[in-house]
Amino acid sequence: MRHIQKIYGFIFFSIIAAIIYLFFAIAQIQQTLNTNIENIFIAEAQSFAQNINKEIHKYIKSNPYKELKKNPKLQKNMEHTLSILVNHAFKYIFVLYKDKHGNYRYLLDGSKEKSLFNQRLSVKKELWDKVYETQQPLIVNQKKLDNLWITYLKPVIVNNKTEAIIAIDFSTELPQNIYNAIEPLDRIFIYIFIAIGLLIFILIYQTYISMKVKKESITDPLTGAYNRNYLRDLLNHIHIADYQIIMLDIDHFKQVNDHYGHKAGDVILATTANIIKKEIRENDILIRFGGEEFLIFIKKSSNTIYLAYNVAQRIRKAIQLYDFLYDDKEIHITASLGICCKPEHFKNISQAIKHADEMLYTAKREGRNQVISTIKSNPLKKAAEIKSINDVKSALEDNRIFCYFQPIYNAISGNISKYEALVRMEDRNGSIILPGQFIESIMYTNIYNELTKNVLENVFNKIQKQKVSISANLNFSDILDNNIYNLIITELKKHKELASWLTIELLEYELIEEIAIIQKRLFEIKEYGVKIAIDDFGSGYANYSIFKLLPIDILKIDGSLIRDIDKSKTSYKITHSITLLAKELGITTVAEFVHSASVLETVKRLEVDELQGFYLAEPSPVIL
């Protein structure tokens, strides 16, 4: 669509350029014709004036006025000579002298009428005087006079003194005819320019309306922040490494709505957005993520890891100190904030946003009104804890990469139905390192491929020894990666008799590229008896088209829905709709993040098939 618009724009401006070119080209042609006519006249007038000058000098040796006055016959003969030169173009040829009072009077007139000798003629004295003084010919433009175009003036010099001036008037209808011929074209061009002007005005107005409508479609009307429509578009072109991400949630907002009413809640939301805007810069991006949650993209201006953390603390303090007024009542609120400091360490922006949301949940769980990030309150300490690619390589070589296993329970029987394998690394001091501290540094490297192979071998060894079903985590990008996919197929061929005990969990996110390749490869994997699960379904933007395209056996409902399902009607309804859809499609559902008895009872009531979470059992290096 954009290419078509560019082509239309190019054609439109090319037409305008061509019309402007034609307009000026025609004007140039008219000017050239007029100039050529002038040049022809001047050349002929110079020739006439030269001949007249010779004729005067032939018979007059001193003052022309005195000699012609004494000799009327000479005057008559010379006027006859001038009259021979008069024609349709050169209508007036005459000679004037300047009297002692500075007035110009006739000496000779070639008009074939009665003699005008010594009669006064009104002329532009400054021009004629100039010829008298400089003794140089002069061309006078007379275009404003009817039937007269140009006058050629030539001085008559006798004994080094200007005694008279020869005047030859040139008149022609040619320029007028040219003008008359071109005038309709000029009029057409004027109409075209008016039409183009109106068209440009209409285009500008339509563009303004379009931009206004688009702005309204991507802006939250209550807070003036961007909305989720804008976020969807942003996710397609944002450079993840250029930003840090803050997720903000107003603490106890539901209580404010319940106690003061929804209008008070609207005031608080709008005011909170204004507070945030004052604390961020123009190149930062504020989005109302939903309800009382705001998403903030902080543009990196330096390499400091503190940037978003410092901004978040300023926002938190500003909200805490602000006196929110509604109906003459002061309402004091606080906010919790979670930060993803290094979104570039995640495979896509949706995962980075989810990480910021996880940090936000941690901030609320640990008491609210605080900022929690990957680096928490000591950014440099956590950054130093991120393991390098060499650390991971050494751990692989020293067999310090292994798996913990978290049970997944059948919701009806309460028995363990399978386990999820969770990769861990042991550092040289014996401490257990979670994947968030080492996976990021090896993504898209050969070390990541080796780690994937190591995990699959660990899983198959566990299946062989204990005859239990185990799921292993992969990303859709891993299936697209030829090296990792070939590695998976190799391991499946090697452990063909154990493949039916394996489940591959794929992380679900908004955009799945190369769906045809993924579809083909997943069906090939399923031929070995492997089950396919979609992990974190319901996080970000659930892509329901995958049910039609991919061979899905299990759906793991995202923990962000489950964690507050006993309190949030929205989470409850979304989860309910997912379970109903899964049952219709014959897909097993798993509730992650079951962290309390209340949550457990709620998901059972929704008839989720399987359960997983710390309330039931924590990950362990041994299988129960």
KOLRODREN-797417 format. One record per residue: x, y negated, z negated of N, C-alpha, C in turn. Coordinates in pm, whole numbers, plus 50000, padded with zeros to 5 digits. Layout:
N
XYZXYZXYZ;...
***
This chain:
624
500835012050000500005000050000500874987550000;501914987549917502794975949910503504973550043;503864984650113504534983250242503584976750343;502314980750340501324974950432501164960050403;501124956450276501004942350240502214934450290;503394940350281504594933750330504534931750481;504024941950553503904940850699502914929950736;501744929850667500744919450693501324905550663;502044904650554502664891850519503654887250623;504464896950672505454893650775504764888850903;503694896050943502954892151065502334878351047;501724875750930501064862950904502064851450913;503174852850846504174842050847504854840850984;504954851751058505514851051194504594842951285;503274845151270502304837551350502394822651315;502444819551187502564805551145503834799351201;504954806851192506224801751243506144799351394;505474808451466505334806951611504494794651646;503394792451572502534780751596503294767851569;504024767451459504824755451427505874753051535;506494764051579507504762751685506894756951812;505714762251851505034757251972504674742551957;504194738651838503814724651814505004715451837;506114718851775507294710251790507914711551929;507764723251991508304725052127507554716152226;506214715552213505424707052302505754692452277;505884688552150506274674752120507634671452179;508534681452175509874679452232509804678052384;508924686052445508754685052591508244671252629;507244666252554506704652952580507784642352565;508574643552461509654633952438510694634652550;511004646852594511994648552701511494642352832;510204644552863509624638652985509664623352979;509264617752866509294603252849510704597652863;511654604952802513064600552810513554600852955;513214611453028513654612453168513054601353253;511744598153227511104587153301511814574053269;512134572053141512844559853101514194558953172;514904570153176516224570153237516144566553387;515104572053453514914568953596514654553953615;513754548453529513434534253539514674525753515;515374528953407516534520753370517554520553483;517774532253541518754532853652518294524053769;516984524853801516474516953914516424502153879;516014499053754515954485053710517344478753711;518344486353671519724481253673520154477853817;519734486753907520074484254048519384471554100;518054470054071517304458154113517934445554054;518204446153922518734434353853520084430253909;520884440353944522204437454000522064430454134;521134435254215520924428954348520374414754334;519434412854240518874399454218519964390054169;520814395054079521904386954026522854382454138;523134391854230524014388454343523354377854432;522044379154453521314369754538521334355854477;521144355154343521184342154274522554335854290;523624343754264524984338354272525344334554416;524694340654510524994337654651524584323354687;523454318454630522934305254668523074294854558;523284299354436523324289754325524714290354261;525374278254254526734277854203526844270954068;525764264154028525814257153899524514259853823;523904249153771522694250653691521544254853780;520934266953759519874272053847518644262853846;518264258053728517064249553719517194237253808;518344230453798518544217953876518564220754025;519254231554065519384234354208518054238654269;517284246954197516004251554249514974240354250;515084231254154514174219954151514404210754270;515684208854308516034200454422515674207154555;515644220654554515494227954681514324237754671;513074233054686511884241554678511914252754781;512504250154896512564260454999513384272354952;514524269554888515384280254833514604288254728;513854280854646513044287354543512044296954607;511384292254711510384300454777510994312854840;512134310954906512834322354970513264332854866;513764328054755514244337554653513064344754586;511934337854566510764344454510510234355054606;510354352154739509964362054839510834374654827;512124372354805513054383654786512634392154667;512264385554555511834392854435510544400454463;509624394154543508334400554568508474413354649;509534414154727509774426454805510044438254711;510654435254596510994445954500509804450254415;508784441654407507614444954324506854456554386;506484466554303505704478054348504794482754235;504224494654254503264499754154503904501654017;505174505554017505864507853889506454495053833;507084487253922507714474653880506774463153917;505784460753833504734450953865505204436553847;506104434353755506524420653724508054419653729;508534410653819509964407653827510084392453826;510764386853730510854372153721512164368353654;512464354953668513694349353610513294337353526;513744337153400513434326153309514724319253267;514574306253238515694299053179515254293353046;516194288752967515934283552833516144268452835;515054260852799515194246252801515894241352676;516064228052668516824222352558516114223852424;514814226952430514064229152306514024244052266;514684252352342514724266652311513564274352365;512704268152448511584275152509511994281152642;511344292652676511684299452801510664295752907;511194292153024510364287453134510744294653263;509784295353355509974302353482510964294853571;511884302753631512684297953745512144304353872;511984317953865511504325353981510464335453936;509474338554020508434348353988508124356354113;508244369354107508034378054223506634383654232;505664377154166504314382854162503474379754284;504034372354380503354368654504502174359254480;502044354254361501014344454332501604330354351;500834319954320501364306254334502524304454239;503374295054273504614292954199504324288554056;505074294553963504954291153820506194283553774;506924277953866508214271653835508074261853719;508944263553624509094254953506507924256153407;507034265653432505984267753333506514276453218;506004273453101506484280252980505874294252969;506674303952922506224317752899506564321752755;505544326752686505764331152547506414344952547;507564345952484508314358552479508804360752335;509324372752310509954375352182511324368852182;511364356952124512564348652136513814355352079;513634362851968514824368751906515514378551999;514734385352087515324394752181515974387452298;515254377752351515804370152465517024362052422;516944355952302518104348552250519314357552236;519044370152196520154379752180520874381952313;520074383052422520684384752555521484372352593;520924360452559521624347752585522974347452515;522964351452389524184350352306525214361052340;524754373452357525714384552378526124386152523;525294380252614525514381552760525554396352803;524744404652727524644418852757523194422452791;522984431952886521604436252919520934442352796;519594442252798518834447452685517574454452737;517274465952680516044473352714515064471352600;513874466152632512854463152532511674472852550;511364480452442510234489852447508934482252428;507994484052523506714476752520505534486452510;505714498052448504684508552450503374504252385;503434493952300502204489552234501364480452323;501934475852435501214466952526500534475052635;499324471052671498594477752779499304475652911;499314486052993499874485653130501344481753134;502024482253025503434478653024504184488252933;505284493152984506014503152906507354497852858;508214493352954509574489052920509894476152997;510654467252935511184455253003512694455853000;513284453553117514744453553128515194439053144;516064434453055516564420653057518034420553093;518384411753193519794410653234520154395853242;521244391653177521624377453179522214373253316;521914360753356522544354653474523634345253423;524864348853450526014341453394526674333353506;526704320353484527354311253579528424303553504;529654304953553530804298253488530884301953340;530754315253315530864320853179529794315853083;528684311053139527594306253055526294312553101;525494317053004524194322753038523244311653079;522844311853207521984301353260520534306153276;520324319253282518974324553300518984339453264;517764345153260517624359553232516694365553335;517144376653396516314384053490515494394053407;514174394253428513284403453355512554412353454;512634425453432511934435153517511064443753425;509734442953447508784450853367508454463853440;508524474653364508214487853421506884492453366;505964496253450504654500953408504294513353487;503834523853416503434536253482502374543353398;501544550653462500504558353392500984572453357;502184575753400502714589253375502744592953227;503354584253141503354587852998501954589852942;501014580952985499644582352938499014595252987;499324598853112498814611453167499374623453091;500664622453059501284633152980500614634152844;500404622452782499764622352651498354628052659;497604623852765496234628652781496194643752801;497224649052872497274663452897497604671252769;498444665052686498914672152566497984669852447;497224658952451496364655352336495444666752293;494764674052389493914685352344494694695952268;495944698452317496784708152245497104703252105;497424690152095497694684551962496494686251871;495294684051928494074685351850493874699751805;494174709051899494054723451865495014726951751;496244721751761497224724551656496774718851522;496164707051526495664701051402494614710151341;493684715251426492644724351376493274737251321;494294742051392494984754351347495634752051212;496324740351197496994737451071495984735850958;494824729750990493774728450888493274742450848;493074751150949492614764750922493644772450840;494924770750877495994777550801496024772350658;495874759050645495844753250510494714758950426;493524760050489492384765850418492644780450383;493254787750479493554801850456494554803450342;495584794950342496584795550235495934792350101;495054782250102494334778649979493504790549928;492794797150024491974808749987492854819949932;493994822350000494914832849954495454829749815;495824816949793496334813049662495254814749556;494024810849593492914812049498492634826849468;492634835149576492394849449555493504855649472;494754851349499495884856349421495734852649274;495304840049252495084835449115494004843949047;492884846049119491784854049063492254868349037;493014873849135493524887549122494454888849003;495354878848988496284879148875495534877648742;494494869048745493704867148624492984879948585;492374886648686491664899248660492644909848612;493824910348679494824920348640495304917848498;495524904848465495974901548330494944905648228;493654903148261492594907148169492534922248153;492854929548263492774944148258493904950248177;495014942748162496164948248088496364941247954;495414932647917495544925147791494404928647697;494744930647572493734933047470493044919847437;491724918847457491044905947439491064900747296;491164909547200491124905247060492454899247015;493564905947047494874901946994495734894447095;495374895247223496214888847325497454896847358;497654908347291498784917247323498414925647445;499424932047503499144941247612498374953347558;497694960447651496934972247609497524984947671;496814995947656497325008847706497405009347859;496545001847927496645001248074498014996048115;498454985648046499784980148074500874990348039;500674997347929501665007347886501835018147991;500715022748050500795033148154501665028548271;501455016048311502245010548422503695008648380;503895004048257505245001548205506075014348203;505445025548166506165038248154506745042848286;506185037848397506645042248529507915035148576;508195023348519509355015948572510305010648464;509975012748338510835007448232512165015148228;513255008048201514555014448182514705017148033;514585029647997514495033647858515695029047775;516885028447840518105024947766518165010047732;517275002047790517314987547768516534983147644;515854992447578514964988547469515154997247345;514734991847231514484999647111512984998547084;512425008547018510965009347005510545008646859;509554999946831508984998746697507505002546704;507075011146613505645014246598505195008446464;504135000046468503654993446347502214997446320;501904999846192500545003246151500184994946028;498994988746031498534980945916498084990545806;498644988845689498344997945576496904996045528;496245007245500494895007345440493904998945518;494034998845649493164990445732491714994945723;491505007945710490135013145700489435007445576;490175005945468489585000445346489174985945365;489974978445443489634964445472488314963945549;488194972445652486964972845731485764976745645;485974986745558484864991545475484434981145373;485404973745319485114964345209484654950645261;485334945545363485054931945410484244931645541;484194942745610483474943145738484414942645858;483874946545973484704947446093485154933846145;484364923346118484794910046162486064905846090;486144909145962487374906345886488534914345943;488254926845981489294935146043489794929046172;488864923546252489264917046377490164905046352;489824897146249490644885546214492054889946175;492134900546097493444905546053494254910746171;493604917946263494304923046381494854911646466;494004901546492494434890246575495554882446507;495424880346377496454872846304497754880646297;497664893746274498864902246271499604901546404;498844901946515499474900846648500214887646663;499624876846614500284863646622501544863246537;501504869546420502704870146334503824877646406;503464888846467504474896746539505074888646653;504204881646729504684873646843505684863046799;505474857346680506404847046631507764852846595;507794865646562509034871946516509814878746630;509194880146747509904886446861510184875946967;510974879747066511364870447172510494872247295;510684863147393509864863547514510074876347594;511294881747593511574893747672511274906747596;510754905547473510244917247402508784919547444;508284931547424506944935147472506094940047355;504924933647338503994937547231502764944147293;502444956147246501304963847297500434968247181;499114966047195498204971847097497994986347136;498554995147054498595009247089497255016147064;496485010546971495185016446940494815013746795;493545009946773493125007346636493964996646572;494625000146461495464990546390496954992846417;497275000046523498665002946557499154993946670;500384989146655501034981046758502364987546797;502644986946926503894992346979504724980547029;505984979846988506834968547024508104973747091;508364969047213509614972247282510574960447261;511674963047192512664952647163513784953447266;513924943047346514964942647449516334941747383;517234950747422518574950647364519354938647417;519904930947324520724919547365522184921647329;522454932347259523824935647220523864950547188;525024955247152525184969547123524844972946977;524434962846898524154965546758522954974746742;523084984446658521994993846633520994987946533;521374976446471520524970046371519394961846433;519434959046563518554949046623517084951346589;516524962746630515104965346605514834966446455;515774971746382515604973046237515434959446171;516274949746210516174936246153514874929446193;514474931146319513194925446366512034931446288;512054944546269510984951446196510884946546052;512024944345989512014939445850511434925345843;511764916945942511214903345943509694903745957;509224912446048507774913646069507094918645942;507684928845880507084934545758506964923945648;508024916145627508004905945522507014894845555;506964890945684506044880145725504584884145701;504264896645731502894901545708502594902345559;503564907045484503354908545339503124895045271;503814884545318503724871445254502574862945305;501944867245413500894859045474499574860545399;498884849245380497574849545315496494849945424;495944861445446494884863145545493574858045486;492924848945558491684843045508490494847545591;489444851745521488184854945589487024851645494;486134843045543484954839245466485384833845329;486434825145333486974818745211487564828845112;487874840645160488484850845073489894853945123;490824855145030492194858845065492314873945069;492884878845176493114893345189494614895445207;495204903245121496634906045131496824920145188;497584920745294497844933745356499344935945372;499704948145399501094951845430501094960545555;502274963145605502404971345725503564981045710;503414992645772504485002545778505005002945922;506315004745936506915004446069507885016146086;507825022146204508765032746240509535028446364;510795032346373511665027646482512345039446551;512385038646683513275047446762514395038646814;515575040246755516705031346786517375034646918;517335047246957518025051347080517095059547169;516165052747235515235059947323515935067447435;517135062747473517855069247583518285083447549;518235087247423518595100747383517455110647403;516285105447442515135114047466514945115947617;514265126847654514115130047796513215120247868;512265114347796511385104647859510885094947753;510265084147799509835073447710508715078147618;507875087547665506785092547581507325099547457;508395107147473509015113847358509615103747262;510195092947318510785082447233509685075447152;508535072747216507415066547145506915075947035;506845088747069506405098646970507355098846851;508655097246878509625097246769509415085046678;509145073346740508865061346661507625063446576;506635070546633505405073546559505695082746440;506595092146460506995101246351507665093446239;508515083746278509175075346177508125067046101;507115062246174506035054646112505305063346009;505005075746047504305084745955505145087045829;506455088145849507345089845734507275077645643;507235065645702507145053345622505855053045542;504745057445600503465057545529503475068345420;504055079745453504085090845357504965087445237;505995079145258506915075945150506535063245075;505305058445094504835047445010504335035245083;504435034745213503965023445295504765010645267;504435000145345505094987145335506614988445341;507084996145438508524997645457508835001145602;510125000245633510605003245768511435015945762;511065025645847511835038045855512235040146001;513475044046021513935046646158514815059046158;515305062446275516255073446286517405071146191;517705058346173518845054546089518425050045950;517085049545925516515045445797517175032445750;517515031645622518025018945570519505017045593;520205027445633521625026145659521915030445803;521775021345899521905024946040523225031446075;524305026246022525615031246064525875045446013;525335048345895525545061745839524905072345926;523645069945963522935079846045523555081046183;523955069746239524575070046371525835078546369;526565077646256527785085446245527495100346233;526235103746187525895117746169525525124746299;525285117046406524985123146536526225130646585;526035143246613527175151546650527545149646797;528815149846824529295147946960529215160947039;529415160047167529395171847253530505181647215;531625176247167532735184947126532385192646998;531615185846908531165192746786530295204846821;529385202646917528465213446956529255224547027;530185220547112530995230447183531765239247084;532355232646983533105240246882532185249546805;530975244746774530015253046700529615265246781;529445263746912529135275246998530275285246998;531485280047008532655288947012532845296246880;532455289746767532645295646634531395303046585;530405304746673529145311546637528425304446522;528455291046525527755283446423526435277546475;525995282946589524665279546640523765291746617;522615289546555521725300846525520285295446519;519355304146483517945300346479517345302446341;516485292946304515555294946194514235299346257;513395305946177512135311046231510995306746140;509995300246198508825295946121507625304446161;506935310446065505805319146097504615311346155;503885318146242502615313046295501555323246255;500505318746185499535327746122498245328446204;497645340246200496315341946256495315335346160;494485326346212493585318546126492525327046058;492135338146118491075346646061491635356645961;492655364246006493195374945919494185369745817;494835358345847495875353245758497205360045776;497305369445870498565376445895499445368545991;500755371245985501685364846077501515371046215;501275362746315501095367946451502385366646533;503175356546503504455354646574505295344646497;506505341846549507395332046489507845322146597;508155309946552508775300246644510245299046609;511105300646710512555299546690512945284746695;513635280046592514055266046581515575265646570;516245259946666517705260246671518305251746560;519395256546503520125249346399521635250646427;522375241146368523835241646379524425240146239;525445248046211526135247046081527445239446103;527665228646025528935221446043530035228545966;531235223445975532395230445917532355230445764;531495221845707531355221645561530235230645511;529585237645606528515246745568527135240245564;527025227145596525735220345597524955224045722;523625224945709522755228345821522355215445895;522585215046023522315203346106521065205946190;520115196746183518885197946261519135194146407;518325199046499518575196546642518545181746681;517805173446606517765159146637519115152546627;520075159246558521395153346541522435158646640;522045168246724523055173046818522515175946959;521205178046974520665181047107520845169247203;520595157047149520635145147234521985143347303;523065146447232524405143847286524815153747394;524075164947409524485174947509523485176547623;522405168547621521395169947726522035168247863;521555176647957521995176148098523485179248114;524035187048023525445191348035525505206648037;526675211848069526885226448067526755232047926;527095223647827526995228047687525525230847653;524625222647706523195224847684522775238247745;523305241247864523005254147927523495265747841;524705264247786525285274747702524445276447575;523995265247519523175265847397521855272947427;521225269947542519975276447580520175291547591;521285295447654521595309647667521775316047529;522475308847441522725313847306521415316047231;520475306447242519195307447172518395319347225;518355321047359517605332147417518195345647372;519505346347366520135358847320519805361447173;519825350847092519445352146950518015357246936;517125351447017515705355047010515515369647050;516135373747161515975387647207516585397547106;517705393747043518295402546941517335404346823;516665393446785515715393946674514505402446713;514025400546837512875408546883513225423346883;514435426446931514855440546941514965446946802;515475439446706515695445046573514395446346494;513515436346506512365436046416511025437446486;511065438646619509835440946696508725430946659;509075417946666508105407246639508075397746760;506935391346777506815381446885507445368346840;508235362446929508935349946896508765340247014;508585327746981508505317447086509765308847082;510225304947202511405296247216510995283547289;511595272247249511215259247304512065255547425;511385251147531512045245647649511255233447695;511855225847787511155214547849510815218047994;509855210748050509545212748192510785210148278;511615200648235512825197648312513795209448311;513725217648205514565229648202514135239548311;512825240548333512325249548437512745244648575;512815231348591513235225548720514745226648741;515485227448631516945228348641517325242248692;517945242748809518275255648871519165264248782;520145258048717521075265648632520345272148514;519505264148446518795269548330517765279848373;517065277048483516055286648530516715300048566;517835299548636518545311948671519035319148547;519435311348446519875317148319518705324548252;517505318348255516305324648195515995337748265;515985337448399515685349548476516705360448448;517985356548437519045366248407518805372948272;518465364848171518205370248038516965379148037;515935375248113514725383548120515005396948186;515825396748292516185409248358516995418148264;517875411748185518735419248094517915425647982;516845418747939516015423647829514585426047877;514465433047988513165434848054512135441147961;512575450747881511635458047795511185449747675;511885438547649511525430047535510795417247577;510715414647708510195401947757508755399247715;507955409847699506535407847665506365402747522;507425403447439507365398247302507715383247297;508155377947411508655364147415507555354447460;507515342947396506665331647441507585319647466;507405313447580508155301147610507225289247585;507625280547492506865268447462507425256747544;506575250547623506985239247707506385226447651;507225216347639506755203547586505885196547688;504655193047648503705186147737503905171147723;504065164247837504095149647836503385144447959;503315131447972502375125348067502605129548212;503815128448259504055130448401504925142748422;504425152448496505205164248531505585163148678;506865162248705507315160948843507515174848906;507455175349036507695187749112506805199049059;505515196349048504605205948987504555219049064;504715218349197504655230549279505795240049244;506995234449220508155242749184507945248849046;507465240648951507215245548815506175256748818;505115254648893504055264648905504615277948955;505385277449062505975289549121506885296649021;507725288948952508695294948862508035300748736;506995294248687506305299548569505595312648602;505015313448720504395326148760505445337148773;506635333748820507725343548830508145348248691;508215338848595508575342448457507505351448396;506225348348423505135356248367505105370548420;505685372748536505735386348591506495395848500;507365390348413508135398548319507335401048190;506125395348181505295397248062505405386047961;506165375547994506355364147903505075355847896;504735351047776503595342147760504065327547771;503195319147823503525304947840502655296747746;503305288447665502605279547571502925265047605;501935256247586502155241847599502265236147459;503415230047430503665224847296503225210147288;502855205847169502515191747141501405186647233;500435195047264499335190447351498475180447274;498175169247342497405158547277498265146947236;499605148147249500485136847220500555128047343;500565115147324500665105847438499435107047525;499625111747650498525112747745498425127347790;497445134547735497285148647769496905150047915;497645158347986497425159948129496585172648151;495275171048167494375182448176494495189948308;495135183648407495255190448536496175202648528;496995203448422497915214848411497155227948392;495935227248337495165239548319494805245748454;494625237348552494255242148685495485247248761;496665241848726497855244548806498795254848745;498835255548612499855263848547499235275648472;499965286848462499455298948394499635297848242;498745291148176498885288248033498155298747949;498875304047849498285313847757497965307647621;498785298147578498685292747442498765277547447;497985270947362497995256347353498285252547209;499425245947188499785241447054499365226747039;498395224346951497845210846934498845202446856;499095190546907500165182146851499935178646703;501035178146629500975175346485500425161546453;500555151846546500045138446519498525138346507;497855148246568496395149746553496055157546427;496855167746399496545176746287496835170246152;497875161946146498335157146015497285148945940;496385141946012495345134245944493945138445987;493825151046032492545155746085491465156345979;491855157545852490885157945743490385143945705;491035133545757490655119845724490215111745846;490745115245962490455107546084489365114246168;488265107246188487185112646272487645114046416;488485104646459488975105146597489835117546620;490775120246528491625132246540490775144846537;489765144646451488875156346438488155158946570;487595148246629486815149846752487705153946869;488885148146877489805151846986490205166546974;490555170746853490955184646831489785194046861;488605189846822487415198046848487225200046998;487375189247074487195190147220488275199047282;489495198547227490575206947280490285221747254;489815224847132489525238947100488375244347184;487355236047207486235240447290486695243247433;487525234147486488035236047622488885248647630;489755250747531490635262447531489845275347527;488785275747446487955287747438487305290747572;486805280247639486185282147770487185287747870;488455283747855489495288147950490185301047905;489835306147785490455318247735491875316047689;492165304247638493515300647593493555300347441;494605306147384494775306247239495225292547190;494635287647078495035274747023495815276646894;496815267846874497645268046755497655253946697;497385252646566497445239646498498805238346431;499605228446476500895225746413500695215946297;501715215146211501755204846105500635206546002;500315218945970499355221545861500115219445730;499865207845666500705203845553499945202745421;498635206345423497865205645298496685215145305;496095217845189494935226745183493745220645257;493635207445247492525200445314492625201745466;493835199945517494055201445662493795215845704;494265225445622494065239645652492575242945666;491765238445570490335241245574489675234745695;490135222745730489535215445843489795222545976;491035226845999491345233446126490685247246134;490525253746019489795266546020488335264346060;487785253346007486395250046039486235247346189;487275242146253487245239546397487525252046480;487775263246411488005276246475489265276346563;490315269646512491615270846576492105285146555;492735291046657493085305246651494265308046559;495295299446564496525302146487496995289346418;497775291346309498155280246222499655280546196;500225268146185501665267046160501905254146082;502775254845980503085242745906503755245745773;504325235445713505075237045589504195241845473;502905238745478502005243245370501895258445369;502025264345487501925278945500503275285545480;504295280445549505655286045535506645276945606;507805275045541508855266845602509735275645691;510465269545786511405277345867512455284045780;512845295945820513815303645741514755311145836;516015313445796516925320845883516575335745894;515675340345807515295354545811513815355645844;513435366745905512045369145938511395376645823;510245371445777509555377345660509025391145693;
***
